[in-house]
Amino acid sequence: MLESLRELTILQSQALHAFAYLLAGTRTWALAAGEEAASDGRLLDPQDAFLFELEEIKQMMTGEWNITSTDEIRQRAEERRIIYAQWQSRRAPAAFFGDVPAWMEHLGLPSVGGQITGPLRPQKHLRPVLCQDAVVGARRVDSSWTPTLPVAGAFVAAAGSPLDPIIAAARAWHVPAVVGLGAAYDDLVDGAQTVVDGTAGKVEQ
């Protein structure tokens, strides 16, 4: 079984390598179509080609969608741009079981125990002098938090896992942390006094 696993792992790696080449080739082909459509005004930006389906891109390249269809093409690009923006604003589920998304009923994952109250300082303001005894917040936990470990009062994040390396480091420094707040993170106000309960996984202002 171990030998079969080794062989399958190698095959999986080779398949992913080939798939990466297919994706790169498809992207190059789509961008070439976008540049051609932008040269005659059908598209305002070559990158807009990525708003279309492959069949639609083919129609632009073969001339089925020529300059007489400029208004239709631009209108469809604008409609797809709006849809894309809506998808970007949606909160991602915690996991998928098959094709079914799974959502956490409890917002916030307990990561490092303890409770503290302090002003919220978003990651964009990460300077140790501003983070003294403050609640450092970010969209996602990463190693850029490291300089604030000796001074931060607590950490909160919209995404991330209690298993992230920086959270493990926070445990060593006894800095309370809550991650996985999701959309609730966007409701937190910069500078407001924030209560972080790392044991219960709760963040309140």
Secondary structure by P-SEA (a helix, b strand, c coil): caaaaaaaaaaaaaaaaaaaaaaaaaaaaaaaaaaaaaaacccccccccccccaaaaaaaaaccccccaaaaaaaaaaaaaaaaaaaaaccccccccccbbbbbcccccccccccbbbbbbcccccccccccccccccccccccccccccccccccccccccccaaaaaaaaacccccccccccccccccccccccccccccccc
